[in-house]
């Protein structure tokens, strides 16, 4: 998938990378039932750092949206009454100092979010604003809305997960994931690129 993204970035002459979220799974601390045979927290973190380093090498400058899996650690800290002053930034923990982690980003009047809850076309219509999001593993589309004075889109980017991986064990009964990404040009042109499998 990383090779596919690098090829897509180069093929379409992209100049900015926005990771849509869920950089790591955090299975060990999931709010769902975890595997008794699973890795511990430190093992998962160390593996995530090694894998994410390949992404950081390919895309050393990027905006990264917090996804629901990324936020598990923060939510667990809040549940345990750990003040946020005790927590380190994600870019420090994951050793990605040039990545900008954020919950929401607006570029060229397009909102980028991970998208917990409703899908992009619903959120775009609610806000009357073009919206790009991920989260929904089986969706990869761009839908346009055109009125008398406005036009905007909702884009689901698809995902880059391996449905058979350790991190996706919780979703073994899910439908097959839509493996792809999205391209946005100047806020006025948007389309999806699907990975050949």
C-alpha positions as CSV (number, residue, x, y, z in Angstrom):
1,X,0.0,0.0,0.0
2,X,2.8,2.4,0.8
3,X,4.3,1.8,-2.7
4,X,0.9,2.5,-4.2
5,X,0.7,5.8,-2.3
6,X,4.2,6.9,-3.4
7,X,3.4,6.0,-7.0
8,X,0.0,7.9,-6.8
9,X,1.7,10.9,-5.2
10,X,4.2,11.0,-8.1
11,X,1.8,10.2,-10.9
12,X,-0.6,13.0,-10.0
13,X,2.2,15.5,-9.1
14,X,0.9,15.9,-5.5
15,X,2.5,18.5,-3.2
16,X,0.9,17.7,0.2
17,X,0.1,14.6,2.2
18,X,-2.7,14.3,4.7
19,X,-3.0,11.0,6.5
20,X,-6.6,10.4,7.3
21,X,-6.0,8.8,10.7
22,X,-5.6,5.6,12.6
23,X,-1.9,5.4,12.2
24,X,-1.8,2.6,14.8
25,X,-4.4,0.1,16.1
26,X,-3.7,0.1,19.9
27,X,-5.4,-3.3,20.2
28,X,-3.9,-3.8,23.7
29,X,-6.0,-1.0,25.0
30,X,-9.1,-1.3,22.9
31,X,-12.6,-0.7,24.4
32,X,-13.6,-3.9,22.7
33,X,-12.5,-7.3,23.9
34,X,-8.8,-7.9,23.2
35,X,-7.1,-11.2,22.4
36,X,-5.6,-13.1,25.3
37,X,-2.9,-14.1,22.9
38,X,-2.2,-10.6,21.8
39,X,0.8,-8.4,22.1
40,X,1.3,-6.1,25.1
41,X,1.3,-2.3,24.9
42,X,5.0,-1.9,24.6
43,X,5.3,-4.6,21.9
44,X,2.6,-2.9,19.9
45,X,4.1,0.5,20.2
46,X,7.6,-0.7,19.2
47,X,6.2,-2.5,16.2
48,X,4.1,0.6,15.2
49,X,7.2,2.8,15.4
50,X,9.2,0.5,13.1
51,X,6.3,0.3,10.6
52,X,5.5,4.1,10.7
53,X,9.2,4.9,10.1
54,X,8.8,3.6,6.6
55,X,5.9,6.0,6.0
56,X,7.9,8.9,7.6
57,X,10.8,8.2,5.3
58,X,8.5,8.3,2.3
59,X,6.5,11.3,3.4
60,X,8.7,13.3,5.9
61,X,6.3,16.3,5.9
62,X,2.6,15.4,6.5
63,X,-0.5,16.4,8.3
64,X,-2.0,13.5,10.3
65,X,-5.5,13.4,11.6
66,X,-6.3,11.7,14.8
67,X,-8.5,8.7,14.2
68,X,-10.6,6.8,16.7
69,X,-7.9,4.2,17.3
70,X,-5.3,7.0,17.8
71,X,-7.5,8.6,20.4
72,X,-7.9,5.4,22.5
73,X,-4.7,6.2,24.5
74,X,-6.0,9.7,25.3
75,X,-9.4,8.4,26.2
76,X,-7.9,5.7,28.5
77,X,-5.8,8.4,30.2
78,X,-8.9,10.5,30.8
79,X,-10.7,7.5,32.2
80,X,-7.8,7.0,34.6
81,X,-7.8,10.7,35.6
82,X,-4.3,11.2,34.1
83,X,-3.8,15.0,33.4
84,X,-2.9,15.8,29.8
85,X,0.3,17.5,31.1
86,X,1.7,14.0,31.7
87,X,1.1,12.9,28.1
88,X,3.6,13.3,25.3
89,X,2.7,14.4,21.7
90,X,2.1,11.6,19.2
91,X,4.9,12.9,16.9
92,X,7.3,12.5,19.8
93,X,6.1,9.0,20.8
94,X,6.1,7.8,17.1
95,X,9.4,9.5,16.3
96,X,7.8,11.6,13.5
97,X,8.9,15.1,14.4
98,X,7.8,16.8,11.2
99,X,4.3,15.4,11.1
100,X,1.6,17.7,12.3
101,X,-1.1,15.8,14.3
102,X,-4.5,17.4,14.5
103,X,-8.2,16.5,14.8
104,X,-9.4,18.6,11.9
105,X,-7.7,20.4,9.0
106,X,-9.1,22.9,6.5
107,X,-7.1,23.4,3.2
108,X,-8.5,25.3,0.2
109,X,-12.0,25.4,1.9
110,X,-12.0,21.6,2.2
111,X,-12.4,20.0,5.6
112,X,-10.3,16.9,6.4
113,X,-11.3,14.7,9.3
114,X,-11.0,11.1,10.3
115,X,-14.8,10.9,10.3
116,X,-16.1,9.0,13.3
117,X,-19.8,8.7,12.9
118,X,-21.5,9.9,9.8
119,X,-20.1,9.5,6.3
120,X,-18.5,12.3,4.3
121,X,-21.5,13.0,2.0
122,X,-23.7,13.5,5.1
123,X,-21.2,15.7,6.8
124,X,-20.6,17.7,3.7
125,X,-24.3,18.4,3.2
126,X,-24.7,19.3,6.9
127,X,-21.8,21.8,6.8
128,X,-22.3,23.0,3.1
129,X,-18.6,22.3,2.8
130,X,-16.4,19.9,0.9
131,X,-15.3,17.2,3.3
132,X,-12.7,14.4,3.1
133,X,-12.7,11.6,5.6
134,X,-11.8,8.0,6.2
135,X,-12.9,5.7,9.1
136,X,-15.4,3.6,7.1
137,X,-13.3,0.8,5.7
138,X,-15.6,-0.4,3.0
139,X,-16.3,3.0,1.3
140,X,-14.2,4.8,-1.3
141,X,-16.1,7.4,-3.3
142,X,-16.6,11.1,-4.1
143,X,-20.1,12.5,-4.3
144,X,-20.8,16.0,-5.5
145,X,-23.6,18.3,-4.5
146,X,-24.5,21.2,-6.8
147,X,-26.9,24.1,-6.0
148,X,-27.7,27.4,-7.6
149,X,-24.7,29.1,-6.0
150,X,-22.7,26.3,-4.3
151,X,-20.9,23.1,-5.2
152,X,-19.1,20.9,-2.8
153,X,-18.2,17.2,-2.4
154,X,-18.0,14.5,0.2
155,X,-15.1,12.1,-0.2
156,X,-14.5,8.8,1.5
157,X,-10.8,8.0,0.9
158,X,-10.8,4.3,1.3
159,X,-8.3,2.7,3.6
160,X,-4.9,1.0,3.6
161,X,-5.4,-1.8,6.0
162,X,-4.6,-5.5,5.5
163,X,-7.9,-7.3,6.4
164,X,-5.8,-10.3,7.4
165,X,-3.4,-8.5,9.7
166,X,-3.1,-8.8,13.4
167,X,-4.3,-5.2,13.8
168,X,-7.5,-6.0,11.9
169,X,-8.4,-9.2,14.0
170,X,-11.3,-7.3,15.6
171,X,-12.9,-6.8,12.1
172,X,-12.6,-10.4,10.8
173,X,-16.4,-10.4,10.1
174,X,-16.4,-7.1,8.4
175,X,-16.9,-6.8,4.6
176,X,-13.7,-6.5,2.5
177,X,-12.0,-3.1,2.9
178,X,-11.9,-0.6,0.0
179,X,-8.1,-0.1,-0.6
180,X,-7.5,3.3,-2.0
181,X,-6.8,7.0,-1.5
182,X,-8.1,10.4,-2.5
183,X,-6.7,13.3,-4.5
184,X,-7.9,16.9,-4.1
185,X,-6.7,19.6,-6.4
186,X,-7.1,23.2,-5.2
187,X,-10.3,22.4,-3.4
188,X,-12.2,22.3,-6.8
189,X,-11.3,18.8,-8.2
190,X,-11.5,15.6,-6.2
191,X,-11.3,11.9,-7.2
192,X,-10.5,8.5,-5.7
193,X,-7.7,6.2,-6.8
194,X,-8.2,2.5,-6.1
195,X,-5.3,0.2,-5.6
196,X,-5.0,-2.8,-7.9
197,X,-5.2,-5.9,-5.8
